[in-house]
Amino acid sequence: MNKLLLAFLSTGVITASINAQSIQRCSTTEYEHFLEETDPNFTYNREQADLAVEEWLKNHPNEKAGTIITIPVVVHVVYNTSQQNISDKQVYSGIDVLNRDYSRQNLDTGNTASAFKPDAADTEIRFCVAHRDPNGAWTNGITRTQTSTSSFNTNDAVKSNGTGGKTGWDRNKYLNIWVCNLGSGLLGYATPPGASASSDGVVCGYKYFGDIADTDGTFILSAPYNRGRTATHEVGHWLNLRHIWGDSNCGSDLVNDTPTQQTSNFGCPNFPHITCSNGPNGDMYNNYMDYSDDGCMNIFTVGQGARMQACLNTTRSSLKTSDGCEGAVNSLKEEMKTITNFSIFPNPASENIQVQVELGIENEISLEIIDITGKRVFQKSYSKLQQLSDNISISNLESGIYMIKVNSGTYHQIKKLIIN
């Protein structure tokens, strides 16, 4: 019996190892080598971007800028099959994930190893769906391009009309995110500061973008990378973060409050996972810049937030004055659908909550309550109205942290709800 159990456990370990190796969690490091070979200016520009970050951090010892920086995002969906043409709902859930993760409002903050909770940070970075395109016209922040290319890799073909993809928008005003079918088990990759304008942005596989994906009744997100953390990780690279192990054995990620670790982690290790003599707390395997499962990732540190803020105040400073989040003048009616007020009380609550929502004009509204695992535990829709006030019973829900989300057209707002 013991031999049989040992054989079973050994098989499980081997299987887990094979699964980890068949997935390329991130190919940004390999992509940088591609840029070094194809762009003669990349290496110098990359070094200059790092120097600018270090100088900014030296001159801002408090590390945080003290103000929220909001980045306009355009998502280019490049698809070969109908399944790859992900829904607006999935796209917007991807932006929601970014906002929760970068603001430390993700529902799984309680899963951060207690030793690292003091290092956790709201990065003071937010993301909006672009409402103004490069020509000044209203946009829903999504482009859709059908392609004859069955899958893409890290050669940037997805980023150009001429190679089966979609040419990006002005990188000085927008973060371009391409969502497509990536081959070779690749989840995503990103362009660090210093690359050419035509290549700048983030690429994610369509099965790994967002955390809500229901197309024609078929759930297409691929576990354990189904909580939208691929984009969280890749946008970190785009904002000049390295992998937490520095892409070398016990290397440096140039951030002071992330512990040195030997290499990437897969799955979700047990605390403490000690490598490189980094005891007693070991690896920060919950960090978004590791390779852990989506359900294991839940933290950016203060130092990482400061480094990304430094990037947005140097190499990517033009984004601070972008008008991409502003509504186009010729689409005032669409802009007025914005949710102007969303409140819940009491919070924390135990029996009932009062939900109040106000819109710019009459529109349909829906409410969702989602638990910490991502499961929707309550949903209610309302016919067209401009103001909503509703009393909702939560007595059937267990104590814990939930997310309550209000939807109106393409607009969403999310608040944390604590039930005790």
Secondary structure, DSSP 8 states (H G I E B T S, - for coil): -HHHHHHHHHHHHHHHHHHHHH-BS--HHHHHHHHHHH-TTHHHHHHHHHHHHHHHHHH-TT---SS-EEEEEEEEEEESSGGGS--HHHHHHHHHHHHHHHTT--TTGGGS-GGGGGGB---SEEEEE--B-TTS-B--SEEEEE-S-S-B-TTSGGG-GGGTS-----TTT-EEEEEE-BSTTB-EEE--TTS-GGG-SEEEEGGGSSS--EETTEE---TTS-SSHHHHHHHHHHTT---TTTTSTT---S-TTS---SS---S---S-B--TT-TTTB--TTBTTS---TTT--B-BHHHHHHHHHHHTTTTGGGGG--TTS--GGGHHHHTTSEEEEEEESSSBSSEEEEEEEEEEEEEEEEEEE-TTS-EEEEEEEEEEEEEEEEEE-TTS-SEEEEEEEEETTEEEEEEEEE-
